[in-house]
Each structure stands twice: as structure tokens, then as C-alpha cells.
Amino acid sequence: MARKLELFAFETPAGRRPVMDYIDAQDMHAAKLLASSLEAFCDQFPDVQTVSIKPLAGKLWEVRVKDQRGVAHRVIYAVVGGYMVLLHAFTKKTQKTPPDALRLAEKRLKAMTE
């Protein structure tokens, strides 16, 4: 039986949650698609089948979502304990994940686990 994960969004010292801000900034359809993909991941973990995911580096993975306009959205996360920790989100414009996005996600994960 699949174990359900809880969602946890990284929060800055100022109280902002960048991944949630990114989702909120999208149009209604893209925001719903992103939110439902993250929920589906949590519901299906560890046997995720309906959400496109890809390993990146170390503990970092990405959820891959393409919206109805063909825009590629990425959410970088790590599974820590019973949580899917949302670290960074961006619109993918190049074939490779931008190194700055990986560095930022690693920095946020490190800040949370220290």
C-alpha cells in the first residue's frame, strides 16, 4: 500500500514560500495542474505512476508538468522523512535544468536540514 506524503513548502526567513508564489502566479489552469500533480505524487508515493518525475542530483528530484499552452513547469523537491519538500519552481526554457536552479534548491534543502 502506498504511503502518503505530506507537502511542505520551503519558507524564507521573511515568511515567503517561493514555490507556492510561483504556482499562484500561473494562470488558473496551470496552477490547478501543478497543484493536482503535487497532490497525486504525495498520494502515490513511493510508486508514482501518473506524475512525470526525474532525478536531478543527490536528494533533488523534479516534477515535470506541461500545461495546456505547452509551457514546461518544473518543481524541484526532496523527500525528507514523511514530507515532499518543495524547494524551487520555474518555467523551463532550455533543455538542461539551469545550474542556478539546482544550486538554489540545494541551498534551501541544506538550510532546512541544518
Short mmCIF file of the C-alpha atoms (twelve columns), coordinates in Angstrom:
data_MODEL
# 
_entry.id   MODEL 
# 
loop_
_atom_site.group_PDB 
_atom_site.id 
_atom_site.type_symbol 
_atom_site.label_atom_id 
_atom_site.label_alt_id 
_atom_site.label_comp_id 
_atom_site.label_asym_id 
_atom_site.label_seq_id 
_atom_site.Cartn_x 
_atom_site.Cartn_y 
_atom_site.Cartn_z 
_atom_site.pdbx_PDB_model_num 
ATOM 1   C CA . MET A 1   0.000  0.000  0.000   1 
ATOM 2   C CA . ALA A 2   1.297  3.438  -0.949  1 
ATOM 3   C CA . ARG A 3   2.416  5.719  1.841   1 
ATOM 4   C CA . LYS A 4   1.010  9.228  1.671   1 
ATOM 5   C CA . LEU A 5   3.488  12.064 1.955   1 
ATOM 6   C CA . GLU A 6   2.639  15.494 3.267   1 
ATOM 7   C CA . LEU A 7   3.527  18.596 1.262   1 
ATOM 8   C CA . PHE A 8   5.884  21.089 2.847   1 
ATOM 9   C CA . ALA A 9   6.975  24.245 1.025   1 
ATOM 10  C CA . PHE A 10  10.334 25.825 1.833   1 
ATOM 11  C CA . GLU A 11  9.830  29.138 3.601   1 
ATOM 12  C CA . THR A 12  12.291 32.040 3.555   1 
ATOM 13  C CA . PRO A 13  13.246 33.837 6.790   1 
ATOM 14  C CA . ALA A 14  10.869 36.616 5.658   1 
ATOM 15  C CA . GLY A 15  7.987  34.117 5.535   1 
ATOM 16  C CA . ARG A 16  7.681  33.781 1.739   1 
ATOM 17  C CA . ARG A 17  7.100  30.392 0.147   1 
ATOM 18  C CA . PRO A 18  8.683  30.688 -3.333  1 
ATOM 19  C CA . VAL A 19  7.167  27.525 -4.829  1 
ATOM 20  C CA . MET A 20  3.673  28.476 -3.703  1 
ATOM 21  C CA . ASP A 21  4.257  32.011 -5.035  1 
ATOM 22  C CA . TYR A 22  5.267  30.515 -8.392  1 
ATOM 23  C CA . ILE A 23  2.134  28.355 -8.552  1 
ATOM 24  C CA . ASP A 24  -0.098 31.273 -7.541  1 
ATOM 25  C CA . ALA A 25  1.436  33.417 -10.303 1 
ATOM 26  C CA . GLN A 26  0.343  30.973 -13.043 1 
ATOM 27  C CA . ASP A 27  -2.961 31.117 -14.876 1 
ATOM 28  C CA . MET A 28  -5.828 29.174 -13.295 1 
ATOM 29  C CA . HIS A 29  -5.420 26.064 -15.470 1 
ATOM 30  C CA . ALA A 30  -1.645 25.777 -14.982 1 
ATOM 31  C CA . ALA A 31  -1.948 26.402 -11.229 1 
ATOM 32  C CA . LYS A 32  -4.578 23.653 -10.901 1 
ATOM 33  C CA . LEU A 33  -2.453 21.266 -12.963 1 
ATOM 34  C CA . LEU A 34  0.629  21.934 -10.827 1 
ATOM 35  C CA . ALA A 35  -1.312 21.535 -7.579  1 
ATOM 36  C CA . SER A 36  -3.018 18.319 -8.706  1 
ATOM 37  C CA . SER A 37  0.324  16.862 -9.874  1 
ATOM 38  C CA . LEU A 38  1.913  17.530 -6.478  1 
ATOM 39  C CA . GLU A 39  -1.069 16.020 -4.658  1 
ATOM 40  C CA . ALA A 40  -1.014 12.957 -6.935  1 
ATOM 41  C CA . PHE A 41  2.689  12.494 -6.214  1 
ATOM 42  C CA . CYS A 42  2.028  12.546 -2.469  1 
ATOM 43  C CA . ASP A 43  -0.923 10.168 -2.777  1 
ATOM 44  C CA . GLN A 44  1.003  7.645  -4.905  1 
ATOM 45  C CA . PHE A 45  4.438  7.766  -3.227  1 
ATOM 46  C CA . PRO A 46  6.606  5.712  -3.481  1 
ATOM 47  C CA . ASP A 47  5.010  4.097  -6.543  1 
ATOM 48  C CA . VAL A 48  4.378  7.301  -8.500  1 
ATOM 49  C CA . GLN A 49  2.922  6.478  -11.909 1 
ATOM 50  C CA . THR A 50  0.767  9.374  -13.095 1 
ATOM 51  C CA . VAL A 51  3.234  12.206 -12.481 1 
ATOM 52  C CA . SER A 52  6.373  12.759 -14.543 1 
ATOM 53  C CA . ILE A 53  9.398  12.909 -12.233 1 
ATOM 54  C CA . LYS A 54  13.124 12.933 -12.872 1 
ATOM 55  C CA . PRO A 55  16.164 12.586 -10.586 1 
ATOM 56  C CA . LEU A 56  18.484 15.601 -10.686 1 
ATOM 57  C CA . ALA A 57  21.362 15.442 -8.204  1 
ATOM 58  C CA . GLY A 58  21.759 13.940 -4.747  1 
ATOM 59  C CA . LYS A 59  18.388 14.098 -2.995  1 
ATOM 60  C CA . LEU A 60  16.931 16.514 -5.548  1 
ATOM 61  C CA . TRP A 61  14.220 15.466 -7.990  1 
ATOM 62  C CA . GLU A 62  11.858 17.382 -10.215 1 
ATOM 63  C CA . VAL A 63  8.180  17.140 -11.014 1 
ATOM 64  C CA . ARG A 64  7.649  17.849 -14.707 1 
ATOM 65  C CA . VAL A 65  4.371  19.451 -15.784 1 
ATOM 66  C CA . LYS A 66  3.427  20.751 -19.210 1 
ATOM 67  C CA . ASP A 67  0.333  22.939 -19.225 1 
ATOM 68  C CA . GLN A 68  -2.341 23.309 -21.908 1 
ATOM 69  C CA . ARG A 69  -0.306 26.013 -23.675 1 
ATOM 70  C CA . GLY A 70  2.753  23.753 -23.851 1 
ATOM 71  C CA . VAL A 71  4.646  25.655 -21.134 1 
ATOM 72  C CA . ALA A 72  7.027  23.374 -19.233 1 
ATOM 73  C CA . HIS A 73  6.906  23.900 -15.461 1 
ATOM 74  C CA . ARG A 74  9.367  22.306 -13.052 1 
ATOM 75  C CA . VAL A 75  9.174  21.909 -9.285  1 
ATOM 76  C CA . ILE A 76  12.379 20.803 -7.593  1 
ATOM 77  C CA . TYR A 77  11.787 18.815 -4.420  1 
ATOM 78  C CA . ALA A 78  13.329 16.362 -1.977  1 
ATOM 79  C CA . VAL A 79  11.629 13.672 0.070   1 
ATOM 80  C CA . VAL A 80  12.616 14.162 3.700   1 
ATOM 81  C CA . GLY A 81  11.012 11.897 6.257   1 
ATOM 82  C CA . GLY A 82  7.301  11.843 5.501   1 
ATOM 83  C CA . TYR A 83  7.375  15.086 3.525   1 
ATOM 84  C CA . MET A 84  7.649  16.160 -0.085  1 
ATOM 85  C CA . VAL A 85  9.680  19.330 0.453   1 
ATOM 86  C CA . LEU A 86  9.077  21.860 -2.337  1 
ATOM 87  C CA . LEU A 87  12.312 23.790 -2.815  1 
ATOM 88  C CA . HIS A 88  12.148 25.711 -6.101  1 
ATOM 89  C CA . ALA A 89  9.885  26.126 -9.133  1 
ATOM 90  C CA . PHE A 90  10.498 27.648 -12.535 1 
ATOM 91  C CA . THR A 91  9.420  27.684 -16.156 1 
ATOM 92  C CA . LYS A 92  11.765 25.516 -18.182 1 
ATOM 93  C CA . LYS A 93  13.101 27.286 -21.260 1 
ATOM 94  C CA . THR A 94  16.209 25.221 -22.059 1 
ATOM 95  C CA . GLN A 95  16.877 21.511 -22.428 1 
ATOM 96  C CA . LYS A 96  19.023 21.278 -19.283 1 
ATOM 97  C CA . THR A 97  17.970 22.294 -15.809 1 
ATOM 98  C CA . PRO A 98  19.664 25.636 -15.108 1 
ATOM 99  C CA . PRO A 99  22.631 25.204 -12.710 1 
ATOM 100 C CA . ASP A 100 21.430 28.211 -10.694 1 
ATOM 101 C CA . ALA A 101 18.110 26.443 -10.051 1 
ATOM 102 C CA . LEU A 102 19.918 23.372 -8.724  1 
ATOM 103 C CA . ARG A 103 22.237 25.449 -6.535  1 
ATOM 104 C CA . LEU A 104 19.304 27.367 -5.076  1 
ATOM 105 C CA . ALA A 105 17.362 24.173 -4.327  1 
ATOM 106 C CA . GLU A 106 20.446 22.598 -2.698  1 
ATOM 107 C CA . LYS A 107 20.986 25.730 -0.610  1 
ATOM 108 C CA . ARG A 108 17.352 25.713 0.550   1 
ATOM 109 C CA . LEU A 109 17.464 21.997 1.397   1 
ATOM 110 C CA . LYS A 110 20.677 22.477 3.369   1 
ATOM 111 C CA . ALA A 111 19.157 25.427 5.277   1 
ATOM 112 C CA . MET A 112 16.190 23.265 6.250   1 
ATOM 113 C CA . THR A 113 18.201 20.276 7.429   1 
ATOM 114 C CA . GLU A 114 20.832 22.094 9.480   1 
# 
